[in-house]
Amino acid sequence: MASNVVMGYHGCDMSVYDKVVHRGELMRGSENDYDWLGPGVYFWQESEERAWRWAREPWQKEIKEPAVIQAEISLGYCMDLLRERHREELKLAYEHLRLRCMRSKIPLPENSVKFTPAHVSAKRTISRLPYGLQNAS
């Protein structure tokens, strides 16, 4: 586990940028089926260029004028999925989830992926676990 601060970059429309940066409004989290890590606000860590590229993607129909919000993000106590040393923790977490699902007689959540020429779309189901199972320790 790591505790640190990173720079994050969020690709969005200029109207969102203006609301957040100039008016101090809170960012609205995404809740799409294809949000890989569940509902929330997504940032590209240490990659302003990637945020710009994402905001300019042709399939981004809601973005008329691309913009990027830069944020200093305190990660706090979290798991860095890019570090190999967390592999065993991930295995244990998966096994814990698998056993809880089995005992509760519900299927393990799955992502379904559909490949198209333009992009890959994925539908996540992890957040669709029953509430008590999601938050159980």
Backbone as ProteinMPNN parsed JSONL, in Angstrom:
{"seq_chain_A": "MASNVVMGYHGCDMSVYDKVVHRGELMRGSENDYDWLGPGVYFWQESEERAWRWAREPWQKEIKEPAVIQAEISLGYCMDLLRERHREELKLAYEHLRLRCMRSKIPLPENSVKFTPAHVSAKRTISRLPYGLQNAS", "coords_chain_A": {"N_chain_A": [[0.84, -1.172, 0.0], [0.369, 2.296, -0.591], [1.027, 5.708, 0.234], [0.514, 8.717, -1.095], [0.8, 11.679, -3.19], [-0.466, 12.499, -6.351], [-0.411, 13.843, -9.709], [-3.311, 14.433, -11.49], [-5.288, 14.216, -14.468], [-8.165, 15.269, -16.069], [-10.147, 14.705, -18.775], [-12.549, 16.652, -20.438], [-15.52, 18.571, -21.332], [-15.371, 22.053, -22.224], [-17.358, 23.483, -20.904], [-17.737, 22.032, -18.535], [-15.184, 22.286, -17.422], [-15.17, 25.081, -16.974], [-17.252, 25.341, -15.044], [-16.172, 23.868, -12.887], [-13.485, 24.834, -12.462], [-13.641, 27.686, -12.581], [-16.022, 28.393, -11.267], [-16.121, 26.843, -9.034], [-17.675, 24.54, -8.686], [-18.614, 21.171, -7.818], [-17.294, 18.197, -9.301], [-19.228, 16.032, -11.309], [-19.786, 12.648, -10.894], [-19.262, 9.828, -13.066], [-21.536, 7.294, -14.115], [-21.703, 5.08, -15.831], [-22.41, 1.948, -17.516], [-20.095, 0.95, -18.625], [-17.978, 1.963, -17.173], [-15.041, 1.101, -15.958], [-14.004, 0.867, -13.354], [-16.097, 1.317, -11.712], [-18.603, 3.68, -10.436], [-17.785, 7.183, -10.517], [-15.328, 9.879, -10.673], [-13.034, 10.074, -13.221], [-9.515, 10.155, -13.69], [-6.526, 10.7, -15.56], [-3.531, 9.532, -14.567], [-0.676, 11.44, -14.108], [-0.593, 12.138, -16.837], [-1.235, 14.356, -18.914], [-1.397, 14.571, -21.665], [-2.726, 12.211, -22.418], [-5.251, 12.64, -21.309], [-6.105, 14.796, -22.873], [-6.199, 13.497, -25.365], [-8.206, 11.605, -24.878], [-10.41, 13.308, -24.445], [-10.71, 14.314, -26.957], [-11.532, 12.228, -28.54], [-13.386, 10.825, -31.234], [-15.817, 9.533, -30.61], [-16.734, 10.778, -28.377], [-19.381, 12.254, -27.86], [-20.621, 14.135, -26.2], [-18.74, 16.038, -25.724], [-18.015, 19.054, -26.881], [-16.215, 21.159, -26.998], [-13.101, 20.429, -26.287], [-11.385, 20.119, -23.136], [-9.102, 20.127, -20.326], [-8.881, 19.253, -16.964], [-6.675, 19.835, -14.364], [-5.562, 18.197, -11.474], [-4.44, 17.899, -8.128], [-4.046, 14.981, -6.517], [-4.628, 13.294, -3.587], [-3.758, 10.177, -2.758], [-3.937, 8.73, -0.47], [-4.447, 5.915, 1.622], [-4.047, 3.349, -0.315], [-4.239, 0.822, -2.913], [-1.777, 0.338, -5.262], [-2.229, -0.503, -8.408], [-0.336, -0.876, -10.332], [1.953, -1.877, -9.26], [3.917, -4.687, -8.699], [4.205, -5.942, -6.232], [1.745, -5.995, -5.02], [0.349, -8.09, -5.964], [-0.215, -10.54, -4.592], [-2.021, -9.604, -2.661], [-4.147, -8.89, -4.298], [-4.861, -11.413, -5.289], [-5.74, -12.627, -2.903], [-7.918, -10.959, -2.266], [-9.605, -11.469, -4.436], [-10.126, -14.191, -4.024], [-11.482, -14.062, -1.582], [-13.798, -12.644, -2.399], [-14.804, -14.494, -4.251], [-15.445, -16.692, -2.584], [-17.376, -15.521, -0.897], [-19.389, -14.93, -2.743], [-20.015, -17.504, -3.595], [-20.961, -18.656, -1.182], [-23.183, -17.048, -0.829], [-24.653, -17.795, -2.923], [-24.643, -16.472, -5.409], [-23.689, -15.446, -8.71], [-20.258, -14.851, -9.659], [-19.205, -11.524, -10.372], [-18.895, -10.305, -13.731], [-17.128, -8.902, -16.496], [-18.323, -7.878, -19.581], [-17.164, -7.766, -22.847], [-17.183, -5.926, -25.834], [-15.974, -5.794, -29.023], [-15.459, -3.289, -31.372], [-14.936, -1.635, -34.541], [-14.365, 1.052, -33.981], [-13.897, 1.383, -31.197], [-13.334, -0.2, -27.978], [-15.859, -1.502, -26.015], [-16.845, -1.997, -22.72], [-18.726, -3.665, -20.282], [-19.313, -3.329, -16.964], [-20.009, -5.285, -14.083], [-19.53, -5.407, -11.466], [-20.383, -3.528, -9.539], [-22.933, -4.229, -9.243], [-23.377, -6.104, -7.383], [-25.175, -7.421, -4.574], [-25.987, -5.014, -2.057], [-25.153, -5.501, 0.658], [-23.215, -7.443, 0.279], [-21.32, -6.129, -1.246], [-20.23, -4.298, 0.544], [-19.369, -5.77, 2.654], [-16.981, -6.985, 4.965]], "CA_chain_A": [[0.0, 0.0, 0.0], [1.161, 3.516, -0.717], [0.384, 6.968, 0.589], [1.218, 9.766, -1.822], [0.037, 12.635, -3.98], [-0.157, 12.42, -7.778], [-1.117, 14.788, -10.568], [-4.317, 13.777, -12.305], [-5.81, 15.034, -15.563], [-9.51, 14.827, -16.428], [-10.628, 15.235, -20.041], [-13.96, 17.014, -20.344], [-15.933, 19.685, -22.167], [-15.032, 23.356, -21.658], [-18.419, 23.902, -19.979], [-17.433, 21.381, -17.258], [-13.979, 22.966, -16.94], [-15.563, 26.397, -16.467], [-18.014, 25.155, -13.8], [-15.314, 23.357, -11.812], [-12.313, 25.672, -12.21], [-13.967, 29.099, -12.366], [-17.167, 28.591, -10.364], [-15.937, 26.024, -7.83], [-18.658, 23.474, -8.556], [-18.061, 19.823, -7.703], [-17.388, 17.372, -10.504], [-20.249, 14.995, -11.243], [-19.218, 11.348, -11.223], [-19.827, 9.025, -14.14], [-22.172, 6.055, -13.658], [-21.994, 4.283, -17.021], [-22.157, 0.503, -17.419], [-18.75, 0.63, -19.091], [-16.948, 2.531, -16.296], [-14.349, -0.112, -15.53], [-13.748, 0.795, -11.92], [-17.298, 1.723, -11.0], [-18.979, 5.087, -10.545], [-16.83, 8.147, -9.982], [-14.663, 10.798, -11.589], [-11.824, 9.408, -13.694], [-8.364, 10.996, -14.032], [-5.326, 10.051, -16.091], [-2.433, 9.84, -13.655], [0.578, 11.95, -14.666], [-0.626, 12.11, -18.3], [-2.098, 15.388, -19.482], [-1.591, 14.25, -23.082], [-3.745, 11.159, -22.539], [-6.543, 13.263, -21.021], [-6.476, 15.542, -24.077], [-6.553, 12.527, -26.406], [-9.503, 11.04, -24.516], [-11.427, 14.345, -24.642], [-10.851, 14.57, -28.401], [-11.974, 11.022, -29.248], [-14.589, 11.109, -32.034], [-17.027, 8.978, -29.995], [-17.127, 11.628, -27.244], [-20.432, 13.112, -28.425], [-20.99, 15.212, -25.275], [-17.653, 17.009, -25.652], [-18.013, 19.926, -28.064], [-14.969, 21.923, -26.919], [-12.275, 19.687, -25.33], [-10.626, 20.807, -22.097], [-8.523, 19.207, -19.353], [-8.754, 19.752, -15.597], [-5.53, 19.279, -13.641], [-5.859, 18.105, -10.045], [-3.5, 17.237, -7.225], [-4.874, 13.96, -5.878], [-4.034, 12.56, -2.476], [-4.214, 8.802, -2.862], [-4.181, 8.168, 0.851], [-4.109, 4.513, 1.806], [-4.659, 2.665, -1.446], [-3.446, -0.191, -3.594], [-1.29, 0.764, -6.571], [-2.374, -1.688, -9.259], [0.815, -0.993, -11.223], [3.079, -2.452, -8.517], [3.886, -6.152, -8.641], [4.143, -6.451, -4.857], [0.358, -6.106, -4.586], [-0.255, -9.231, -6.648], [-0.76, -11.476, -3.613], [-3.202, -8.984, -2.063], [-5.226, -9.009, -5.277], [-5.283, -12.812, -5.288], [-6.515, -12.858, -1.68], [-9.189, -10.24, -2.381], [-10.432, -12.227, -5.381], [-10.563, -15.432, -3.378], [-12.476, -13.652, -0.594], [-15.015, -12.341, -3.154], [-15.299, -15.748, -4.825], [-16.066, -17.479, -1.51], [-18.603, -14.828, -0.454], [-20.4, -15.135, -3.784], [-20.393, -18.91, -3.553], [-21.795, -18.844, 0.006], [-24.434, -16.303, -1.02], [-25.296, -18.386, -4.098], [-24.769, -15.524, -6.522], [-22.539, -15.609, -9.603], [-19.2, -13.841, -9.622], [-19.411, -10.482, -11.386], [-18.08, -10.441, -14.938], [-17.158, -7.825, -17.477], [-18.522, -8.341, -20.943], [-16.439, -6.863, -23.728], [-17.604, -5.965, -27.228], [-15.006, -5.114, -29.87], [-15.977, -2.657, -32.574], [-13.818, -0.974, -35.227], [-14.064, 2.363, -33.413], [-13.365, 1.308, -29.832], [-13.755, -1.348, -27.188], [-16.764, -1.133, -24.939], [-16.922, -3.04, -21.705], [-19.788, -3.435, -19.315], [-18.908, -3.888, -15.681], [-21.127, -5.705, -13.25], [-19.059, -5.518, -10.079], [-21.167, -2.701, -8.63], [-24.279, -4.743, -9.175], [-23.476, -7.071, -6.297], [-26.071, -6.955, -3.52], [-25.344, -4.003, -1.222], [-24.489, -6.082, 1.826], [-22.045, -8.194, -0.152], [-20.339, -5.144, -1.701], [-19.598, -3.585, 1.654], [-18.994, -6.703, 3.721], [-15.525, -7.156, 5.098]], "C_chain_A": [[0.894, 1.246, 0.0], [0.343, 4.717, -0.279], [1.159, 8.069, -0.105], [0.253, 10.661, -2.575], [0.493, 12.511, -5.424], [-0.882, 13.544, -8.503], [-2.076, 13.981, -11.44], [-4.877, 14.747, -13.326], [-7.128, 14.432, -16.034], [-9.94, 15.502, -17.721], [-12.121, 15.489, -19.97], [-14.293, 18.089, -21.369], [-15.585, 20.995, -21.458], [-16.104, 23.844, -20.68], [-18.205, 23.291, -18.592], [-16.221, 22.05, -16.622], [-14.347, 24.299, -16.286], [-16.314, 26.277, -15.138], [-17.11, 24.782, -12.634], [-14.213, 24.349, -11.456], [-12.683, 27.113, -11.866], [-15.092, 29.338, -11.377], [-17.088, 27.745, -9.097], [-16.969, 24.934, -7.626], [-17.953, 22.123, -8.456], [-18.231, 19.081, -9.018], [-18.448, 16.304, -10.278], [-19.626, 13.677, -11.684], [-19.971, 10.652, -12.339], [-20.43, 7.756, -13.55], [-22.595, 5.199, -14.851], [-21.713, 2.807, -16.78], [-20.724, 0.158, -17.769], [-17.641, 1.281, -18.262], [-16.249, 1.386, -15.571], [-14.157, -0.233, -14.036], [-14.935, 1.265, -11.094], [-17.574, 3.205, -11.127], [-17.912, 5.997, -9.949], [-16.302, 9.073, -11.055], [-13.32, 10.178, -11.939], [-10.757, 10.425, -14.092], [-7.281, 10.123, -14.647], [-4.166, 10.486, -15.206], [-1.186, 10.245, -14.427], [0.579, 11.983, -16.196], [-1.646, 13.102, -18.857], [-2.407, 15.077, -20.954], [-2.69, 13.213, -23.276], [-5.139, 11.72, -22.259], [-7.033, 14.073, -22.224], [-6.93, 14.589, -25.182], [-7.939, 11.948, -26.137], [-10.619, 12.047, -24.799], [-11.692, 14.611, -26.121], [-11.311, 13.353, -29.2], [-13.27, 11.309, -30.0], [-15.892, 10.587, -31.416], [-17.495, 9.767, -28.78], [-18.16, 12.652, -27.721], [-20.79, 14.291, -27.515], [-19.916, 16.293, -25.186], [-17.599, 17.792, -26.959], [-16.71, 20.721, -28.154], [-14.077, 21.262, -25.863], [-11.503, 20.594, -24.363], [-10.074, 19.744, -21.146], [-8.399, 19.913, -18.006], [-7.582, 19.049, -14.944], [-5.873, 19.286, -12.156], [-4.717, 17.411, -9.315], [-4.339, 16.272, -6.403], [-4.092, 13.245, -4.795], [-4.607, 11.149, -2.495], [-4.512, 8.18, -1.508], [-3.696, 6.732, 0.937], [-4.797, 3.72, 0.705], [-3.696, 1.644, -2.044], [-3.056, 0.332, -4.974], [-1.276, -0.46, -7.478], [-1.248, -1.844, -10.267], [2.013, -1.657, -10.548], [2.905, -3.95, -8.322], [3.703, -6.668, -7.219], [2.714, -6.595, -4.332], [-0.363, -7.299, -5.209], [-0.901, -10.218, -5.671], [-2.009, -10.909, -2.944], [-4.397, -9.075, -3.009], [-5.766, -10.433, -5.323], [-6.156, -13.111, -4.069], [-7.878, -12.177, -1.742], [-10.139, -10.975, -3.325], [-10.982, -13.49, -4.722], [-11.64, -15.143, -2.33], [-13.818, -13.376, -1.288], [-15.635, -13.619, -3.71], [-16.031, -16.576, -3.77], [-17.362, -16.837, -1.018], [-19.724, -15.004, -1.467], [-20.917, -16.567, -3.751], [-21.326, -19.169, -2.362], [-23.153, -18.164, -0.126], [-25.227, -16.803, -2.218], [-25.613, -17.352, -5.184], [-23.536, -15.686, -7.413], [-21.501, -14.518, -9.383], [-19.497, -12.773, -10.667], [-18.463, -10.688, -12.56], [-18.166, -9.16, -15.747], [-17.411, -8.445, -18.825], [-17.902, -7.304, -21.867], [-16.936, -7.048, -25.15], [-16.596, -5.159, -28.037], [-15.713, -4.55, -31.09], [-14.806, -1.987, -33.27], [-13.413, 0.339, -34.563], [-13.42, 2.28, -32.032], [-13.832, 0.016, -29.169], [-14.73, -0.839, -26.145], [-16.839, -2.302, -23.979], [-18.022, -2.682, -20.729], [-19.366, -4.094, -18.012], [-20.15, -4.263, -14.889], [-20.737, -5.756, -11.784], [-19.926, -4.703, -9.129], [-22.592, -3.203, -8.503], [-24.41, -5.876, -8.15], [-24.476, -6.542, -5.282], [-25.323, -6.063, -2.537], [-24.572, -4.596, -0.055], [-23.223, -6.835, 1.466], [-20.951, -7.249, -0.617], [-19.544, -4.588, -0.532], [-19.201, -4.489, 2.804], [-17.483, -6.828, 3.78], [-15.166, -8.609, 5.207]], "O_chain_A": [[2.01, 1.239, 0.519], [-0.881, 4.734, -0.409], [2.311, 8.338, 0.235], [-0.955, 10.426, -2.591], [1.69, 12.428, -5.698], [-1.839, 14.122, -7.986], [-1.696, 12.979, -12.046], [-4.935, 15.952, -13.085], [-7.204, 13.246, -16.356], [-10.084, 16.723, -17.769], [-12.877, 14.641, -19.496], [-13.447, 18.47, -22.177], [-15.512, 21.037, -20.23], [-15.785, 24.549, -19.723], [-18.46, 23.948, -17.583], [-16.225, 22.348, -15.428], [-13.893, 24.606, -15.184], [-16.039, 27.033, -14.206], [-17.255, 25.308, -11.531], [-14.024, 24.673, -10.284], [-12.098, 27.699, -10.954], [-15.121, 30.375, -10.714], [-17.9, 27.914, -8.187], [-17.132, 24.444, -6.508], [-16.837, 21.955, -8.947], [-19.19, 19.308, -9.755], [-18.553, 15.741, -9.188], [-19.003, 13.609, -12.743], [-21.168, 10.866, -12.528], [-19.893, 7.202, -12.591], [-23.703, 4.662, -14.88], [-20.881, 2.454, -15.943], [-20.186, -0.826, -17.262], [-16.469, 1.161, -18.617], [-16.823, 0.777, -14.668], [-14.149, -1.344, -13.506], [-14.792, 1.575, -9.912], [-16.865, 3.914, -11.842], [-17.224, 5.626, -8.999], [-16.765, 9.059, -12.195], [-12.556, 9.799, -11.051], [-11.051, 11.427, -14.744], [-7.139, 8.952, -14.297], [-3.861, 11.675, -15.112], [-0.697, 9.506, -15.282], [1.643, 11.868, -16.804], [-2.763, 12.735, -19.219], [-3.524, 15.29, -21.425], [-3.496, 13.327, -24.199], [-6.106, 11.317, -22.904], [-8.218, 14.047, -22.558], [-7.928, 14.845, -25.856], [-8.751, 11.817, -27.053], [-11.663, 11.677, -25.336], [-12.769, 15.078, -26.492], [-11.463, 13.441, -30.418], [-14.161, 11.966, -29.463], [-16.959, 11.144, -31.673], [-18.543, 9.46, -28.211], [-17.814, 13.809, -27.957], [-21.218, 15.337, -28.005], [-20.165, 17.36, -24.624], [-17.196, 17.271, -27.999], [-16.172, 20.93, -29.241], [-14.263, 21.499, -24.67], [-11.04, 21.675, -24.726], [-10.524, 18.599, -21.16], [-7.879, 21.026, -17.92], [-7.495, 17.821, -14.961], [-6.41, 20.267, -11.641], [-4.114, 16.465, -9.821], [-5.24, 16.691, -5.675], [-3.035, 12.667, -5.047], [-5.803, 10.954, -2.274], [-5.26, 7.207, -1.419], [-2.652, 6.384, 0.384], [-5.995, 3.45, 0.786], [-2.509, 1.613, -1.722], [-3.919, 0.724, -5.759], [-0.427, -1.341, -7.339], [-1.203, -2.841, -10.987], [2.997, -1.968, -11.22], [1.872, -4.414, -7.839], [3.105, -7.726, -7.021], [2.495, -7.245, -3.31], [-1.561, -7.484, -4.993], [-2.018, -10.679, -5.907], [-2.958, -11.649, -2.686], [-5.524, -9.309, -2.573], [-6.977, -10.643, -5.388], [-7.188, -13.771, -4.188], [-8.881, -12.751, -1.317], [-11.333, -11.089, -3.049], [-12.164, -13.807, -4.854], [-12.603, -15.899, -2.207], [-14.86, -13.827, -0.814], [-16.85, -13.802, -3.647], [-17.113, -17.102, -4.032], [-18.339, -17.537, -0.753], [-20.879, -15.204, -1.091], [-22.119, -16.804, -3.868], [-22.359, -19.822, -2.513], [-24.152, -18.649, 0.404], [-26.32, -16.315, -2.503], [-26.687, -17.357, -5.785], [-22.459, -16.027, -6.924], [-21.828, -13.405, -8.972], [-19.996, -13.094, -11.746], [-17.353, -11.191, -12.387], [-19.156, -8.431, -15.684], [-16.777, -9.439, -19.18], [-18.099, -6.103, -21.684], [-17.094, -8.173, -25.623], [-16.387, -3.975, -27.769], [-16.472, -5.25, -31.759], [-13.767, -1.784, -32.642], [-12.236, 0.701, -34.581], [-12.492, 3.033, -31.735], [-14.616, -0.749, -29.731], [-14.456, 0.149, -25.464], [-16.889, -3.46, -24.394], [-18.213, -1.513, -20.396], [-19.093, -5.294, -17.977], [-21.202, -3.636, -15.015], [-21.559, -6.121, -10.943], [-20.182, -5.147, -8.01], [-23.376, -2.653, -7.73], [-25.452, -6.527, -8.073], [-24.615, -5.328, -5.139], [-24.163, -6.321, -2.218], [-23.428, -4.209, 0.181], [-22.27, -6.869, 2.243], [-19.77, -7.527, -0.408], [-18.326, -4.43, -0.617], [-18.738, -4.003, 3.835], [-16.8, -6.781, 2.757], [-13.988, -8.946, 5.325]]}, "name": "protein", "num_of_chains": 1, "seq": "MASNVVMGYHGCDMSVYDKVVHRGELMRGSENDYDWLGPGVYFWQESEERAWRWAREPWQKEIKEPAVIQAEISLGYCMDLLRERHREELKLAYEHLRLRCMRSKIPLPENSVKFTPAHVSAKRTISRLPYGLQNAS"}
